[in-house]
């Protein structure tokens, strides 16, 4: 079985990228969940979602 070297290198690079991106993604999800729990008590669900999106994704 012969593997194209270019596709092998691309596969390795993509694998590394996905493993680096995955933890930060779950971190954002966790922050969003925590934020939702905090704001849902005081406001409606849609309002809470808007507030949390603004707080987490503003840089």
Buried (B, 14 or more C-beta within 10 A) or exposed (E): EEEEEEEEEEEEEEEEEEEEEEEEEEEEEEEBEEBBEEBBEEEEEEEBBEBBEEEBEEE
